[in-house]
Amino acid sequence: MDVGRSAFAWPMTSGQIFWPVLAAILIAAAIIAVAARAGVAGRRNFVWRILDLVIAAVFIYAGVLKVIDPVQFAHDIDHYKILPWTIGVGLAFYLPWLEIFCGVALIFRLFYRGALSILTALVVVFLVATIGAKVRGLDITCGCFGHASQNWSFPTHLALDLGILTALAALCYCSVARARANASPTPMS
């Protein structure tokens, strides 16, 4: 029995974590669509804030799981066969903290657009690496959510990542639109 592994064994199966995360993202997107049609600015801001918190929670959760077992995350990175082992180990110690800090930035709205940009870039790079690994015929473990995501299929990885990317793109669009609205001159009455 591996004592190091059993101390951090995750009690949830891959399906148990995937579907709630995907459902939360889709529900938040549906609420945003309804609020946008309603045209009530206060409600729209509230709904966007909910999506902020959902995405922040996903990245903080994923980051914490990777911080707990950085060696396993280094192996997960190495399975992609893109980077040398030493760089993969460095990323395994750095990326989880970046995800956590960006998630916290979304919650507290500090460096908000920077955090959105970094998270969007991370998801895009991960999507490209995942698709590239699949094209090369590699059987990879995502590592996104620690042990819970080890047995996910390629379509499951793809669906979750595209859902997260869509939510991040919507938040980026909203942030830019809000900045433009605040920067535009107000008519005098």
C-alpha positions in Angstrom: 0.0 0.0 0.0 1.4 3.4 -1.0 1.0 5.6 2.0 1.5 8.8 0.1 -1.2 8.0 -2.4 -3.8 6.7 0.2 -3.5 9.9 2.2 -4.8 11.9 -0.7 -7.0 9.4 -2.4 -10.0 11.1 -4.0 -13.3 9.4 -3.1 -15.2 10.6 -6.2 -15.2 8.9 -9.5 -14.5 10.7 -12.8 -18.2 10.9 -13.7 -19.1 12.3 -10.3 -16.9 15.3 -10.7 -17.3 15.9 -14.5 -21.0 16.2 -14.7 -21.5 18.7 -11.8 -18.7 20.9 -13.1 -20.1 20.8 -16.7 -23.7 21.3 -15.4 -22.6 24.4 -13.3 -21.0 25.9 -16.3 -24.0 25.3 -18.6 -26.4 26.5 -16.0 -24.4 29.7 -15.5 -24.3 30.2 -19.3 -28.1 29.6 -19.5 -28.8 32.1 -16.7 -26.6 34.7 -18.5 -28.5 34.2 -21.7 -31.9 34.7 -20.0 -30.6 37.7 -18.1 -29.2 39.3 -21.2 -32.6 38.9 -22.9 -34.3 40.5 -19.9 -32.2 43.6 -20.4 -31.9 44.4 -16.7 -28.4 45.6 -16.1 -28.4 44.8 -12.4 -29.4 41.2 -13.0 -26.9 40.9 -15.8 -24.1 42.0 -13.6 -25.3 39.5 -10.9 -25.4 36.7 -13.4 -21.9 37.5 -14.8 -20.7 37.5 -11.2 -22.1 34.0 -10.7 -20.2 32.8 -13.8 -17.0 34.5 -12.4 -17.4 32.6 -9.2 -18.1 29.3 -10.9 -15.0 29.6 -13.1 -12.9 30.8 -10.2 -14.0 27.8 -8.1 -13.2 25.4 -10.9 -9.7 26.7 -11.3 -9.0 27.0 -7.5 -10.3 23.4 -7.0 -8.2 22.0 -9.9 -5.1 23.9 -8.7 -5.4 22.7 -5.1 -5.8 19.1 -6.3 -2.5 19.5 -8.3 -0.7 21.2 -5.4 -1.5 18.2 -3.2 0.2 15.8 -5.6 2.7 17.7 -7.9 4.7 14.6 -8.7 1.6 13.0 -10.3 0.9 16.2 -12.1 4.5 16.2 -13.5 3.9 12.6 -14.8 0.6 13.8 -16.3 2.4 16.6 -18.1 5.1 14.2 -19.2 2.5 11.8 -20.8 1.9 14.5 -23.5 5.5 14.0 -24.7 5.9 17.7 -25.6 8.3 19.0 -23.0 11.5 17.7 -21.4 11.0 16.2 -18.0 12.7 19.0 -16.1 10.4 21.6 -17.6 7.4 19.4 -16.9 8.4 19.2 -13.3 8.8 23.0 -13.1 5.4 23.5 -14.6 3.9 20.9 -12.2 5.0 23.1 -9.3 4.2 26.5 -11.0 0.9 26.0 -12.9 -1.3 24.9 -10.0 -0.4 28.1 -8.1 -1.0 30.2 -11.2 -4.5 28.6 -11.5 -5.2 29.3 -7.8 -4.0 32.9 -7.9 -6.0 33.6 -11.1 -9.1 32.0 -9.5 -8.6 34.3 -6.5 -8.2 37.3 -8.8 -11.5 36.5 -10.4 -13.2 36.3 -7.0 -11.8 39.6 -5.7 -11.6 41.2 -9.1 -8.0 42.1 -8.8 -6.1 42.0 -12.1 -9.3 40.7 -13.4 -8.7 40.9 -17.2 -5.1 39.6 -16.7 -6.4 36.6 -14.8 -9.0 36.0 -17.5 -6.4 36.2 -20.2 -4.0 33.8 -18.4 -6.7 31.3 -17.8 -8.0 31.5 -21.4 -4.4 31.0 -22.7 -3.9 28.0 -20.3 -7.1 26.4 -21.5 -6.3 27.0 -25.2 -2.8 25.5 -24.7 -4.2 22.5 -22.9 -6.8 22.0 -25.7 -4.1 22.1 -28.4 -1.9 19.7 -26.4 -4.8 17.3 -25.8 -5.8 17.3 -29.4 -2.2 16.9 -30.5 -1.7 14.0 -28.1 -4.9 12.3 -29.5 -3.7 12.8 -33.1 -0.4 11.2 -32.2 -2.2 8.3 -30.6 -1.0 8.9 -27.1 -3.1 7.6 -24.3 -3.0 10.5 -21.9 -4.3 11.3 -18.4 -5.6 14.8 -18.2 -4.5 15.7 -14.7 -7.0 18.6 -14.6 -8.8 17.4 -11.5 -6.2 15.1 -10.0 -7.2 11.5 -9.6 -10.8 12.2 -10.4 -10.0 12.9 -14.0 -7.7 9.9 -14.7 -10.3 7.8 -16.5 -12.0 10.4 -18.5 -12.5 9.8 -22.2 -11.2 12.2 -24.9 -14.8 13.5 -25.6 -15.2 14.2 -21.8 -12.0 16.2 -21.7 -12.9 18.0 -24.8 -16.5 18.9 -23.6 -15.3 20.2 -20.3 -12.5 22.2 -21.8 -14.7 23.7 -24.5 -17.3 24.6 -21.8 -14.7 26.3 -19.7 -13.2 28.1 -22.7 -16.7 29.3 -23.7 -17.3 30.6 -20.2 -13.9 32.4 -20.2 -14.6 33.9 -23.6 -18.0 35.2 -22.4 -16.4 36.7 -19.4 -13.7 38.3 -21.5 -16.3 39.8 -23.9 -18.3 41.1 -20.9 -15.2 42.7 -19.4 -14.2 44.4 -22.6 -17.8 45.6 -23.2 -18.1 46.9 -19.6 -14.7 48.8 -20.0 -15.9 50.3 -23.3 -19.2 51.4 -21.8 -17.4 53.0 -18.8 -14.9 54.7 -21.1 -17.5 56.2 -23.5 -18.5 59.8 -22.8 -21.9 60.3 -21.2 -24.3 62.7 -22.9 -25.0 65.9 -21.1 -28.6 66.6 -20.2 
